[in-house]
Amino acid sequence: MDQQAITLNEVIQKSNPSIFELLSERGKNIFFPKLGILAQSAQAKGKDINATIGEAVEDNGHPMHLSEFNQLINLPDTAVFPYAPSFGKPDLRNSWKSFIYKKNPSLGESPISLPIATNGITHGISISAYLFVDEGDTVIIPDLYWENYSLIFENSYLGKIDNFPLFHKGGFNHAAMAAKMEQSTGKIILLLNFPNNPSGYTPLESEIGKIVDLIKIQAEKGKKVVVLIDDAYFGLVYEKNVFTESIFTRLATLNENVLAVKLDGATKEDYVWGFRVGFITFGVKNGTQAVYEALENKTAGAVRGNISNISHLSQSLLQKVYAAENYDKSKEEKFKILHSRYEKIKQVLLDPKYSRYFSALPFNSGYFMCIELKDGLKAEEVRKILLEKYSTGVIVFGNLIRIAFSAVPEAKIEQLFENIHLACQDYLDKK
């Protein structure tokens, strides 16, 4: 093991041995190199002659680039063309950290790490698996989940996903989650995704406290728990009784045996899917600056060893927009559009004719909602009819149909459900 990794491990063990026990073998071995090329390049910065870094530079010292880009990008060339740091741009990292506190006021002044930039939240989840999941480790996830989790945890890192039913009697299934954690014999790796993809459900304010209490019970028994919090759709909550903050706020100060890992980003929060900028932020009770810096260095090392760094242009564009006077107003306008579509769906589903063929799963937030087909109907066959006869595309999970109302104009929502209704009729008529 490299001495730089050993040093980081010693810092973590001294500050919080539980975090060290949560790390995978890869997580224990990784470090951000402070020696070698990066260190020597940093020492040469600002020198009259700098022949260290692998970037092409014009004779005037500016980054070399094709002149055709000048009319496309209204940013300084130094904010676009050079490599960005593997940690992410410092100003953007600090902005995102301030956003976390602003959007989650109950966090108060509790110390958290400085976010590390990732290539979108997918990459953030993959880096989390790199840090915490060994071959054979179990990752506990509700049964309604984004299929990419399987690719990441099982196919890429050879872990095992263990599901529990998300819902019980129309609400979050606390008992099922508790049972899965109780069965764990080693460290507990729990992934929570709210608003949930595919269901579009976020726990109610009355449900969040019990989720946190169940995690605390395991921690107080001495179990080490890492909670991966996929906040991809954070902020898109449409009902007043729904928990509007991230569960990270409750877990970041819960117990020294609980490491909260917040995975979020600009992708959905700022409607920039192609920018690929996400963040990883850590929180733990009595977390010290030393332990956070060690985790940041390991995370940045994993980023560097995986993709080197995140798009400089995307980070610079975001930072410029975050400083814009109308940023908050523009976000509110987009939120209102999605909220209105959500309300339209609730109105349309009041029509009793739909209950013959399907019923909606609980939903209150995010981009999606799901309908469950009644017995005798096959979702995949209905999906094919929708494509072929009604020019309508949906996603199928088992006998559920996921509807991304984020992608459907409000004026077409009623027709969408009518098409599903007709496709169900067609399928039954063919049987």
DRENDO-1510 file (C-alpha; in Angstrom, 1 decimal, always signed):
<recs>
REC; n; res; u; v; w
REC; 1; MET; +0.0; +0.0; +0.0 .
REC; 2; ASP; +1.3; +3.4; -0.9 .
REC; 3; GLN; +2.5; +5.5; +2.0 .
REC; 4; GLN; +0.1; +8.3; +1.0 .
REC; 5; ALA; -2.9; +5.9; +1.4 .
REC; 6; ILE; -1.5; +4.7; +4.7 .
REC; 7; THR; -1.3; +8.3; +6.0 .
REC; 8; LEU; -4.9; +9.0; +5.0 .
REC; 9; ASN; -6.0; +5.8; +6.7 .
REC; 10; GLU; -4.2; +6.7; +9.9 .
REC; 11; VAL; -6.0; +10.1; +9.9 .
REC; 12; ILE; -9.4; +8.4; +9.5 .
REC; 13; GLN; -8.7; +5.7; +12.1 .
REC; 14; LYS; -7.6; +8.3; +14.6 .
REC; 15; SER; -10.6; +10.5; +14.0 .
REC; 16; ASN; -13.3; +7.8; +13.5 .
REC; 17; PRO; -12.4; +4.1; +13.3 .
REC; 18; SER; -15.9; +3.3; +12.2 .
REC; 19; ILE; -15.4; +5.1; +8.9 .
REC; 20; PHE; -12.3; +3.2; +8.2 .
REC; 21; GLU; -14.2; -0.1; +8.8 .
REC; 22; LEU; -16.8; +1.1; +6.2 .
REC; 23; LEU; -14.2; +1.5; +3.5 .
REC; 24; SER; -13.7; -1.1; +0.8 .
REC; 25; GLU; -10.3; -2.5; +0.1 .
REC; 26; ARG; -10.2; -0.1; -2.9 .
REC; 27; GLY; -11.2; +2.7; -0.6 .
REC; 28; LYS; -8.4; +1.9; +1.8 .
REC; 29; ASN; -5.9; +1.8; -1.0 .
REC; 30; ILE; -6.9; +4.9; -2.8 .
REC; 31; PHE; -5.3; +8.4; -2.3 .
REC; 32; PHE; -5.0; +11.6; -4.1 .
REC; 33; PRO; -1.3; +11.8; -5.2 .
REC; 34; LYS; +0.4; +14.8; -3.6 .
REC; 35; LEU; +3.8; +13.7; -5.0 .
REC; 36; GLY; +5.0; +13.1; -8.5 .
REC; 37; ILE; +3.6; +14.9; -11.5 .
REC; 38; LEU; +0.9; +16.8; -9.8 .
REC; 39; ALA; +3.2; +18.1; -7.0 .
REC; 40; GLN; +5.9; +19.0; -9.4 .
REC; 41; SER; +3.5; +20.8; -11.7 .
REC; 42; ALA; +2.1; +22.8; -8.8 .
REC; 43; GLN; +5.6; +23.8; -7.7 .
REC; 44; ALA; +6.3; +25.1; -11.2 .
REC; 45; LYS; +3.1; +27.2; -11.5 .
REC; 46; GLY; +3.9; +30.8; -12.2 .
REC; 47; LYS; +7.4; +30.2; -13.2 .
REC; 48; ASP; +8.9; +31.9; -16.3 .
REC; 49; ILE; +9.2; +28.6; -18.0 .
REC; 50; ASN; +6.8; +25.8; -17.1 .
REC; 51; ALA; +7.4; +22.5; -19.0 .
REC; 52; THR; +5.4; +20.3; -16.6 .
REC; 53; ILE; +1.8; +19.9; -17.5 .
REC; 54; GLY; +0.4; +18.1; -20.5 .
REC; 55; GLU; -1.5; +21.0; -22.0 .
REC; 56; ALA; -0.7; +23.0; -25.1 .
REC; 57; VAL; -0.1; +26.7; -24.5 .
REC; 58; GLU; +0.1; +29.6; -27.0 .
REC; 59; ASP; +3.2; +31.8; -27.1 .
REC; 60; ASN; +1.4; +34.4; -25.1 .
REC; 61; GLY; +0.7; +31.9; -22.3 .
REC; 62; HIS; -3.0; +31.4; -23.0 .
REC; 63; PRO; -4.5; +27.9; -23.4 .
REC; 64; MET; -4.1; +26.7; -27.0 .
REC; 65; HIS; -7.5; +26.2; -28.6 .
REC; 66; LEU; -9.2; +26.4; -32.0 .
REC; 67; SER; -10.4; +29.9; -32.8 .
REC; 68; GLU; -13.8; +28.6; -33.9 .
REC; 69; PHE; -14.7; +28.1; -30.2 .
REC; 70; ASN; -14.4; +31.8; -29.5 .
REC; 71; GLN; -17.7; +32.7; -31.1 .
REC; 72; LEU; -19.5; +29.9; -29.3 .
REC; 73; ILE; -18.3; +30.4; -25.7 .
REC; 74; ASN; -18.6; +33.7; -23.8 .
REC; 75; LEU; -16.1; +32.8; -21.0 .
REC; 76; PRO; -12.4; +33.4; -20.5 .
REC; 77; ASP; -10.3; +30.8; -22.2 .
REC; 78; THR; -8.7; +29.9; -18.8 .
REC; 79; ALA; -12.2; +28.9; -17.6 .
REC; 80; VAL; -12.8; +26.5; -20.5 .
REC; 81; PHE; -9.8; +24.8; -22.0 .
REC; 82; PRO; -7.3; +23.7; -19.2 .
REC; 83; TYR; -7.8; +20.7; -17.0 .
REC; 84; ALA; -10.0; +21.3; -14.0 .
REC; 85; PRO; -8.8; +20.0; -10.6 .
REC; 86; SER; -9.8; +16.4; -9.8 .
REC; 87; PHE; -11.5; +17.7; -6.7 .
REC; 88; GLY; -13.6; +20.1; -8.8 .
REC; 89; LYS; -13.3; +23.9; -9.2 .
REC; 90; PRO; -12.8; +25.4; -5.8 .
REC; 91; ASP; -15.3; +28.3; -6.3 .
REC; 92; LEU; -18.0; +25.8; -7.5 .
REC; 93; ARG; -17.4; +23.4; -4.6 .
REC; 94; ASN; -17.8; +26.2; -2.2 .
REC; 95; SER; -20.9; +27.4; -3.9 .
REC; 96; TRP; -22.5; +24.0; -3.8 .
REC; 97; LYS; -21.6; +23.6; -0.1 .
REC; 98; SER; -23.4; +26.9; +0.7 .
REC; 99; PHE; -26.4; +25.6; -1.3 .
REC; 100; ILE; -26.6; +22.5; +0.8 .
REC; 101; TYR; -26.8; +24.6; +4.0 .
REC; 102; LYS; -29.3; +27.0; +2.3 .
REC; 103; LYS; -31.6; +24.3; +1.0 .
REC; 104; ASN; -31.3; +22.3; +4.3 .
REC; 105; PRO; -31.7; +24.8; +7.1 .
REC; 106; SER; -32.1; +22.2; +9.8 .
REC; 107; LEU; -28.5; +21.2; +9.2 .
REC; 108; GLY; -27.6; +24.4; +11.0 .
REC; 109; GLU; -23.9; +24.9; +11.3 .
REC; 110; SER; -23.0; +21.2; +11.6 .
REC; 111; PRO; -19.7; +20.6; +9.8 .
REC; 112; ILE; -19.7; +18.6; +6.6 .
REC; 113; SER; -17.1; +18.0; +4.0 .
REC; 114; LEU; -16.4; +20.2; +1.0 .
REC; 115; PRO; -18.2; +18.6; -2.0 .
REC; 116; ILE; -16.1; +16.7; -4.6 .
REC; 117; ALA; -17.2; +17.2; -8.2 .
REC; 118; THR; -18.2; +14.1; -10.1 .
REC; 119; ASN; -19.2; +13.4; -13.7 .
REC; 120; GLY; -22.9; +13.5; -12.8 .
REC; 121; ILE; -24.7; +11.6; -10.0 .
REC; 122; THR; -24.2; +8.3; -11.8 .
REC; 123; HIS; -20.5; +8.7; -11.5 .
REC; 124; GLY; -20.9; +9.8; -7.9 .
REC; 125; ILE; -22.7; +6.6; -7.1 .
REC; 126; SER; -20.0; +4.6; -8.9 .
REC; 127; ILE; -17.3; +6.4; -6.9 .
REC; 128; SER; -19.2; +5.6; -3.7 .
REC; 129; ALA; -19.3; +2.0; -4.6 .
REC; 130; TYR; -15.5; +2.2; -5.3 .
REC; 131; LEU; -15.0; +3.6; -1.8 .
REC; 132; PHE; -17.4; +1.4; +0.2 .
REC; 133; VAL; -18.4; -1.8; -1.7 .
REC; 134; ASP; -16.3; -4.9; -1.8 .
REC; 135; GLU; -17.0; -8.1; -3.8 .
REC; 136; GLY; -19.9; -9.9; -2.0 .
REC; 137; ASP; -21.0; -6.9; +0.0 .
REC; 138; THR; -24.8; -6.3; +0.3 .
REC; 139; VAL; -26.4; -3.0; -0.7 .
REC; 140; ILE; -29.9; -2.6; +0.8 .
REC; 141; ILE; -32.2; -0.7; -1.6 .
REC; 142; PRO; -36.0; -0.4; -1.8 .
REC; 143; ASP; -37.5; -2.6; -4.5 .
REC; 144; LEU; -38.5; +0.3; -6.7 .
REC; 145; TYR; -35.1; +1.5; -8.0 .
REC; 146; TRP; -33.2; +2.8; -11.0 .
REC; 147; GLU; -31.8; -0.1; -13.0 .
REC; 148; ASN; -28.4; +1.5; -13.2 .
REC; 149; TYR; -27.9; +0.6; -9.5 .
REC; 150; SER; -27.6; -3.0; -10.6 .
REC; 151; LEU; -25.0; -2.2; -13.2 .
REC; 152; ILE; -22.9; -0.3; -10.7 .
REC; 153; PHE; -23.1; -2.3; -7.5 .
REC; 154; GLU; -23.5; -5.8; -9.0 .
REC; 155; ASN; -22.0; -5.9; -12.4 .
REC; 156; SER; -19.2; -3.4; -11.9 .
REC; 157; TYR; -18.2; -3.9; -8.2 .
REC; 158; LEU; -19.6; -7.5; -7.7 .
REC; 159; GLY; -21.7; -6.6; -4.7 .
REC; 160; LYS; -25.3; -7.8; -4.1 .
REC; 161; ILE; -28.4; -5.8; -4.1 .
REC; 162; ASP; -31.0; -6.8; -1.4 .
REC; 163; ASN; -34.4; -5.3; -1.8 .
REC; 164; PHE; -37.2; -4.5; +0.6 .
REC; 165; PRO; -40.7; -3.4; -0.5 .
REC; 166; LEU; -40.8; +0.4; -0.7 .
REC; 167; PHE; -44.5; +0.7; +0.3 .
REC; 168; HIS; -46.7; -0.7; +3.0 .
REC; 169; LYS; -50.3; +0.5; +3.2 .
REC; 170; GLY; -49.6; +3.5; +1.1 .
REC; 171; GLY; -46.6; +4.8; +3.0 .
REC; 172; PHE; -42.9; +4.0; +3.5 .
REC; 173; ASN; -42.3; +0.5; +4.6 .
REC; 174; HIS; -40.3; +1.0; +7.8 .
REC; 175; ALA; -40.7; -2.6; +9.0 .
REC; 176; ALA; -39.2; -4.1; +5.9 .
REC; 177; MET; -36.2; -1.7; +5.9 .
REC; 178; ALA; -35.6; -2.5; +9.6 .
REC; 179; ALA; -35.7; -6.2; +8.9 .
REC; 180; LYS; -33.1; -6.0; +6.2 .
REC; 181; MET; -30.7; -3.9; +8.4 .
REC; 182; GLU; -31.2; -6.3; +11.3 .
REC; 183; GLN; -30.2; -9.3; +9.1 .
REC; 184; SER; -26.9; -7.6; +8.1 .
REC; 185; THR; -24.0; -9.3; +9.9 .
REC; 186; GLY; -21.2; -6.9; +8.7 .
REC; 187; LYS; -21.3; -3.3; +7.8 .
REC; 188; ILE; -24.6; -2.0; +6.5 .
REC; 189; ILE; -24.7; -0.3; +3.2 .
REC; 190; LEU; -28.1; +1.4; +2.6 .
REC; 191; LEU; -29.1; +3.4; -0.4 .
REC; 192; LEU; -32.0; +5.8; -0.2 .
REC; 193; ASN; -33.3; +7.7; -3.2 .
REC; 194; PHE; -35.9; +10.5; -2.6 .
REC; 195; PRO; -37.7; +11.6; -4.6 .
REC; 196; ASN; -37.7; +8.0; -5.7 .
REC; 197; ASN; -37.1; +6.9; -9.3 .
REC; 198; PRO; -39.4; +5.3; -10.5 .
REC; 199; SER; -42.2; +5.9; -8.1 .
REC; 200; GLY; -41.9; +9.7; -7.6 .
REC; 201; TYR; -42.3; +9.2; -3.8 .
REC; 202; THR; -40.6; +11.1; -1.0 .
REC; 203; PRO; -41.4; +10.2; +2.6 .
REC; 204; LEU; -43.7; +12.4; +4.6 .
REC; 205; GLU; -42.4; +14.6; +7.4 .
REC; 206; SER; -44.0; +12.1; +9.8 .
REC; 207; GLU; -42.1; +9.2; +8.2 .
REC; 208; ILE; -38.6; +10.6; +8.0 .
REC; 209; GLY; -38.0; +10.5; +11.8 .
REC; 210; LYS; -38.8; +6.8; +12.0 .
REC; 211; ILE; -36.4; +6.0; +9.1 .
REC; 212; VAL; -33.7; +7.9; +11.0 .
REC; 213; ASP; -34.5; +6.2; +14.3 .
REC; 214; LEU; -34.2; +2.7; +12.6 .
REC; 215; ILE; -30.8; +3.6; +11.3 .
REC; 216; LYS; -29.8; +4.9; +14.8 .
REC; 217; ILE; -30.9; +1.7; +16.4 .
REC; 218; GLN; -28.4; -0.3; +14.3 .
REC; 219; ALA; -25.6; +2.2; +15.0 .
REC; 220; GLU; -26.2; +2.1; +18.7 .
REC; 221; LYS; -25.9; -1.7; +18.5 .
REC; 222; GLY; -22.4; -1.1; +17.2 .
REC; 223; LYS; -23.0; -1.8; +13.5 .
REC; 224; LYS; -21.2; +0.5; +11.1 .
REC; 225; VAL; -23.6; +2.1; +8.6 .
REC; 226; VAL; -22.9; +4.0; +5.4 .
REC; 227; VAL; -26.0; +5.6; +3.9 .
REC; 228; LEU; -25.7; +6.5; +0.2 .
REC; 229; ILE; -28.3; +9.3; -0.4 .
REC; 230; ASP; -29.2; +9.7; -4.1 .
REC; 231; ASP; -30.6; +13.2; -4.1 .
REC; 232; ALA; -30.9; +13.4; -7.9 .
REC; 233; TYR; -34.3; +15.0; -7.9 .
REC; 234; PHE; -33.8; +17.0; -4.7 .
REC; 235; GLY; -36.1; +20.0; -4.3 .
REC; 236; LEU; -38.9; +18.8; -6.6 .
REC; 237; VAL; -41.6; +18.3; -3.9 .
REC; 238; TYR; -45.2; +19.1; -4.6 .
REC; 239; GLU; -47.1; +18.5; -1.4 .
REC; 240; LYS; -46.9; +20.4; +1.9 .
REC; 241; ASN; -46.7; +17.4; +4.2 .
REC; 242; VAL; -43.7; +15.9; +2.4 .
REC; 243; PHE; -40.2; +16.2; +3.8 .
REC; 244; THR; -38.6; +18.9; +1.8 .
REC; 245; GLU; -35.0; +18.7; +3.0 .
REC; 246; SER; -32.5; +15.9; +2.3 .
REC; 247; ILE; -32.4; +13.0; +4.8 .
REC; 248; PHE; -28.7; +13.8; +4.8 .
REC; 249; THR; -29.5; +16.6; +7.3 .
REC; 250; ARG; -30.8; +14.1; +9.9 .
REC; 251; LEU; -28.0; +11.5; +9.3 .
REC; 252; ALA; -25.0; +13.7; +9.1 .
REC; 253; THR; -25.1; +14.3; +12.9 .
REC; 254; LEU; -26.8; +11.1; +13.9 .
REC; 255; ASN; -24.1; +8.8; +15.3 .
REC; 256; GLU; -20.4; +8.3; +14.9 .
REC; 257; ASN; -21.1; +4.8; +13.4 .
REC; 258; VAL; -23.2; +6.4; +10.6 .
REC; 259; LEU; -21.5; +8.0; +7.6 .
REC; 260; ALA; -24.0; +9.9; +5.4 .
REC; 261; VAL; -22.9; +10.3; +1.8 .
REC; 262; LYS; -24.9; +12.9; -0.2 .
REC; 263; LEU; -25.0; +12.4; -3.9 .
REC; 264; ASP; -26.5; +15.3; -5.8 .
REC; 265; GLY; -25.8; +17.7; -8.5 .
REC; 266; ALA; -26.9; +20.2; -11.1 .
REC; 267; THR; -28.3; +17.6; -13.5 .
REC; 268; LYS; -31.9; +17.8; -12.5 .
REC; 269; GLU; -31.8; +20.6; -9.9 .
REC; 270; ASP; -30.6; +23.0; -12.6 .
REC; 271; TYR; -31.9; +21.2; -15.7 .
REC; 272; VAL; -28.5; +20.6; -17.3 .
REC; 273; TRP; -28.6; +16.9; -18.0 .
REC; 274; GLY; -25.7; +17.0; -20.5 .
REC; 275; PHE; -23.4; +19.1; -18.3 .
REC; 276; ARG; -22.5; +16.0; -16.2 .
REC; 277; VAL; -21.7; +17.8; -12.9 .
REC; 278; GLY; -22.5; +16.1; -9.6 .
REC; 279; PHE; -21.1; +16.1; -6.1 .
REC; 280; ILE; -20.2; +13.8; -3.2 .
REC; 281; THR; -20.5; +15.3; +0.3 .
REC; 282; PHE; -19.8; +13.5; +3.6 .
REC; 283; GLY; -21.4; +14.0; +7.0 .
REC; 284; VAL; -20.8; +12.2; +10.3 .
REC; 285; LYS; -21.4; +13.1; +13.9 .
REC; 286; ASN; -18.4; +14.9; +15.4 .
REC; 287; GLY; -16.8; +14.9; +12.0 .
REC; 288; THR; -13.5; +16.7; +12.1 .
REC; 289; GLN; -11.8; +18.7; +9.4 .
REC; 290; ALA; -9.1; +16.1; +9.3 .
REC; 291; VAL; -11.4; +13.2; +8.6 .
REC; 292; TYR; -13.3; +15.1; +6.0 .
REC; 293; GLU; -10.1; +16.2; +4.2 .
REC; 294; ALA; -9.0; +12.5; +4.2 .
REC; 295; LEU; -12.3; +11.4; +2.7 .
REC; 296; GLU; -12.1; +14.2; +0.1 .
REC; 297; ASN; -8.6; +13.2; -0.8 .
REC; 298; LYS; -9.6; +9.5; -1.3 .
REC; 299; THR; -12.7; +10.6; -3.3 .
REC; 300; ALA; -10.6; +12.9; -5.5 .
REC; 301; GLY; -8.0; +10.1; -5.9 .
REC; 302; ALA; -10.8; +7.8; -7.1 .
REC; 303; VAL; -12.0; +10.5; -9.6 .
REC; 304; ARG; -8.4; +11.0; -10.9 .
REC; 305; GLY; -7.8; +7.3; -11.3 .
REC; 306; ASN; -11.1; +6.9; -13.1 .
REC; 307; ILE; -11.7; +9.9; -15.4 .
REC; 308; SER; -9.1; +12.4; -14.3 .
REC; 309; ASN; -11.4; +15.4; -13.8 .
REC; 310; ILE; -14.8; +16.8; -14.6 .
REC; 311; SER; -15.6; +19.1; -17.5 .
REC; 312; HIS; -14.1; +22.5; -16.9 .
REC; 313; LEU; -16.5; +24.2; -19.2 .
REC; 314; SER; -19.6; +22.8; -17.5 .
REC; 315; GLN; -18.3; +23.8; -14.1 .
REC; 316; SER; -17.5; +27.4; -15.2 .
REC; 317; LEU; -20.9; +27.8; -16.9 .
REC; 318; LEU; -22.7; +26.7; -13.7 .
REC; 319; GLN; -20.7; +29.0; -11.5 .
REC; 320; LYS; -21.5; +31.9; -13.8 .
REC; 321; VAL; -25.3; +31.1; -13.7 .
REC; 322; TYR; -25.2; +30.7; -9.9 .
REC; 323; ALA; -24.0; +34.2; -9.7 .
REC; 324; ALA; -26.7; +35.5; -12.0 .
REC; 325; GLU; -29.3; +37.9; -10.5 .
REC; 326; ASN; -32.4; +35.9; -11.8 .
REC; 327; TYR; -31.1; +32.4; -11.0 .
REC; 328; ASP; -33.6; +31.7; -8.2 .
REC; 329; LYS; -36.5; +33.2; -10.2 .
REC; 330; SER; -35.6; +31.1; -13.2 .
REC; 331; LYS; -35.5; +27.9; -11.1 .
REC; 332; GLU; -38.9; +28.7; -9.6 .
REC; 333; GLU; -40.4; +29.1; -13.0 .
REC; 334; LYS; -39.3; +25.6; -14.1 .
REC; 335; PHE; -40.5; +24.2; -10.8 .
REC; 336; LYS; -44.0; +25.7; -11.4 .
REC; 337; ILE; -44.2; +23.9; -14.7 .
REC; 338; LEU; -43.5; +20.5; -13.2 .
REC; 339; HIS; -45.8; +21.2; -10.3 .
REC; 340; SER; -48.6; +22.1; -12.6 .
REC; 341; ARG; -48.1; +18.8; -14.6 .
REC; 342; TYR; -48.2; +16.9; -11.3 .
REC; 343; GLU; -51.5; +18.6; -10.3 .
REC; 344; LYS; -52.9; +17.8; -13.8 .
REC; 345; ILE; -52.2; +14.1; -13.3 .
REC; 346; LYS; -53.9; +14.1; -9.9 .
REC; 347; GLN; -56.9; +15.7; -11.5 .
REC; 348; VAL; -57.0; +13.3; -14.5 .
REC; 349; LEU; -56.7; +10.2; -12.2 .
REC; 350; LEU; -59.9; +11.2; -10.4 .
REC; 351; ASP; -61.9; +9.8; -13.4 .
REC; 352; PRO; -63.2; +6.4; -12.0 .
REC; 353; LYS; -63.0; +4.7; -15.5 .
REC; 354; TYR; -59.2; +4.3; -15.0 .
REC; 355; SER; -59.6; +2.2; -11.8 .
REC; 356; ARG; -60.8; -0.8; -13.9 .
REC; 357; TYR; -57.4; -1.1; -15.5 .
REC; 358; PHE; -54.8; +0.5; -13.2 .
REC; 359; SER; -54.1; +2.4; -10.0 .
REC; 360; ALA; -51.4; +4.9; -9.1 .
REC; 361; LEU; -48.7; +4.1; -6.6 .
REC; 362; PRO; -48.1; +6.9; -4.0 .
REC; 363; PHE; -46.3; +9.8; -5.6 .
REC; 364; ASN; -45.7; +13.4; -4.5 .
REC; 365; SER; -42.4; +14.6; -6.0 .
REC; 366; GLY; -39.8; +14.3; -8.7 .
REC; 367; TYR; -40.1; +13.5; -12.4 .
REC; 368; PHE; -42.1; +10.3; -12.3 .
REC; 369; MET; -45.1; +8.4; -11.2 .
REC; 370; CYS; -46.1; +4.8; -11.6 .
REC; 371; ILE; -49.3; +3.0; -12.3 .
REC; 372; GLU; -49.9; -0.7; -11.4 .
REC; 373; LEU; -51.9; -2.7; -13.9 .
REC; 374; LYS; -54.8; -4.8; -12.6 .
REC; 375; ASP; -54.7; -8.6; -12.8 .
REC; 376; GLY; -55.1; -9.9; -16.4 .
REC; 377; LEU; -53.1; -7.1; -17.9 .
REC; 378; LYS; -49.4; -7.4; -19.0 .
REC; 379; ALA; -47.5; -4.2; -18.8 .
REC; 380; GLU; -45.0; -5.1; -21.6 .
REC; 381; GLU; -47.9; -6.0; -24.0 .
REC; 382; VAL; -49.7; -2.7; -23.1 .
REC; 383; ARG; -46.4; -0.8; -23.7 .
REC; 384; LYS; -46.1; -2.3; -27.2 .
REC; 385; ILE; -49.7; -1.4; -28.1 .
REC; 386; LEU; -49.0; +2.1; -26.9 .
REC; 387; LEU; -46.0; +2.4; -29.2 .
REC; 388; GLU; -47.6; +0.8; -32.2 .
REC; 389; LYS; -51.1; +2.1; -32.1 .
REC; 390; TYR; -51.1; +5.3; -30.0 .
REC; 391; SER; -47.6; +6.8; -30.6 .
REC; 392; THR; -47.0; +6.8; -26.9 .
REC; 393; GLY; -43.8; +5.7; -25.1 .
REC; 394; VAL; -43.6; +4.6; -21.4 .
REC; 395; ILE; -41.2; +2.5; -19.3 .
REC; 396; VAL; -42.2; -0.8; -17.9 .
REC; 397; PHE; -40.9; -2.4; -14.6 .
REC; 398; GLY; -42.6; -5.8; -14.1 .
REC; 399; ASN; -46.3; -5.0; -14.1 .
REC; 400; LEU; -45.7; -1.3; -13.4 .
REC; 401; ILE; -45.7; +1.5; -16.0 .
REC; 402; ARG; -43.5; +4.4; -15.2 .
REC; 403; ILE; -44.6; +7.8; -16.6 .
REC; 404; ALA; -42.0; +10.6; -16.8 .
REC; 405; PHE; -44.4; +13.6; -16.6 .
REC; 406; SER; -41.3; +15.8; -16.6 .
REC; 407; ALA; -41.2; +15.1; -20.4 .
REC; 408; VAL; -44.9; +15.5; -21.1 .
REC; 409; PRO; -46.5; +18.9; -21.8 .
REC; 410; GLU; -49.5; +19.5; -19.6 .
REC; 411; ALA; -51.8; +19.8; -22.6 .
REC; 412; LYS; -51.0; +16.1; -23.5 .
REC; 413; ILE; -51.3; +14.5; -20.0 .
REC; 414; GLU; -55.0; +13.7; -20.3 .
REC; 415; GLN; -54.4; +12.1; -23.7 .
REC; 416; LEU; -51.5; +10.1; -22.3 .
REC; 417; PHE; -53.8; +8.4; -19.7 .
REC; 418; GLU; -56.5; +8.0; -22.2 .
REC; 419; ASN; -54.1; +6.2; -24.5 .
REC; 420; ILE; -53.0; +3.9; -21.7 .
REC; 421; HIS; -56.7; +3.3; -20.9 .
REC; 422; LEU; -57.4; +2.4; -24.6 .
REC; 423; ALA; -54.3; +0.2; -24.9 .
REC; 424; CYS; -55.5; -1.8; -21.8 .
REC; 425; GLN; -58.8; -2.3; -23.5 .
REC; 426; ASP; -57.2; -3.4; -26.7 .
REC; 427; TYR; -55.0; -5.9; -24.9 .
REC; 428; LEU; -58.0; -7.5; -23.1 .
REC; 429; ASP; -60.0; -7.5; -26.3 .
REC; 430; LYS; -57.3; -9.5; -28.0 .
REC; 431; LYS; -57.0; -12.1; -25.3 .
</recs>
